[in-house]
């Protein structure tokens, strides 16, 4: 069995505070992807679109990043509608 939290603390390893959709890798031991813990409705919607358009896991991550980059361009950082996401998924998959 690998080192426990007490072992990490005694070696002075600090585990950073993690926010939504961020991943951290600590000393090649710990991978944490918050996306798997509590999924917000917009993430669930992205996953449904990805499944519908047969977007593989690597593309799915890139698609999510693409959608987030577009949200920076719209007022109030709003979520996209289902129809908007479908259109964006089609456009996104044209590049693959």
C-alpha positions in Angstrom: 0.0 0.0 0.0 1.2 3.5 -0.9 1.9 6.4 1.5 -0.9 7.8 3.5 -1.8 11.4 4.2 0.3 11.4 7.4 3.3 10.3 5.4 2.8 13.2 3.0 2.3 15.7 5.7 5.5 14.6 7.5 7.5 15.0 4.2 6.2 18.5 3.8 4.1 17.8 0.7 1.3 20.3 0.3 -1.9 19.3 -1.5 -3.3 22.5 -3.1 -6.8 23.7 -2.9 -8.7 22.3 -5.9 -11.5 24.1 -7.8 -14.0 22.7 -10.3 -12.7 20.9 -13.3 -9.0 21.2 -12.3 -6.5 18.3 -12.1 -3.4 18.2 -9.9 -0.6 15.6 -9.9 1.4 15.4 -6.7 4.7 13.5 -6.8 3.4 11.0 -9.4 1.2 9.5 -6.7 -2.1 11.3 -6.7 -4.3 12.3 -9.6 -7.5 14.2 -8.7 -10.0 15.3 -11.3 -12.8 17.2 -9.6 -15.1 16.6 -12.6 -15.7 13.1 -11.3 -16.9 14.2 -7.8 -19.8 16.6 -8.2 -21.1 17.2 -11.7 -22.8 20.5 -12.4 -25.8 20.5 -14.8 -23.7 22.2 -17.6 -21.1 19.5 -17.4 -23.8 16.8 -17.6 -25.2 18.5 -20.6 -21.7 18.6 -22.3 -21.3 14.9 -21.5 -24.7 14.1 -23.1 -23.8 16.0 -26.2 -20.5 14.2 -26.3 -22.2 10.9 -26.1 -24.8 11.8 -28.8 -22.0 12.9 -31.2 -19.7 10.0 -30.3 -17.0 12.3 -29.0 -14.2 10.2 -27.4 -12.8 11.0 -23.9 -9.8 13.0 -25.2 -12.0 15.0 -27.6 -14.6 15.4 -24.8 -12.1 17.2 -22.6 -11.0 19.4 -25.5 -14.7 20.1 -26.4 -15.3 21.1 -22.7 -12.4 23.5 -22.8 -13.6 24.8 -26.2 -17.1 25.5 -24.7 -15.5 27.2 -21.6 -13.4 29.5 -23.9 -16.6 30.5 -25.8 -18.4 31.3 -22.5 -15.8 34.0 -21.8 -17.1 35.8 -24.9 -20.8 35.8 -24.0 -22.5 38.2 -21.5 -22.6 37.0 -17.9 -20.7 33.8 -18.7 -24.0 32.1 -19.5 -24.5 28.4 -20.2 -25.4 27.4 -23.8 -28.8 25.9 -24.7 -29.0 22.3 -26.0 -29.4 23.5 -29.6 -26.4 25.8 -29.3 -24.3 22.9 -27.9 -25.4 20.6 -30.7 -24.3 23.2 -33.3 -21.0 23.8 -31.5 -20.4 20.0 -31.3 -20.9 19.6 -35.0 -18.5 22.5 -35.7 -16.0 21.1 -33.2 -16.1 17.6 -34.7 -15.5 19.0 -38.2 -11.9 19.6 -37.1 -11.4 15.9 -36.3 
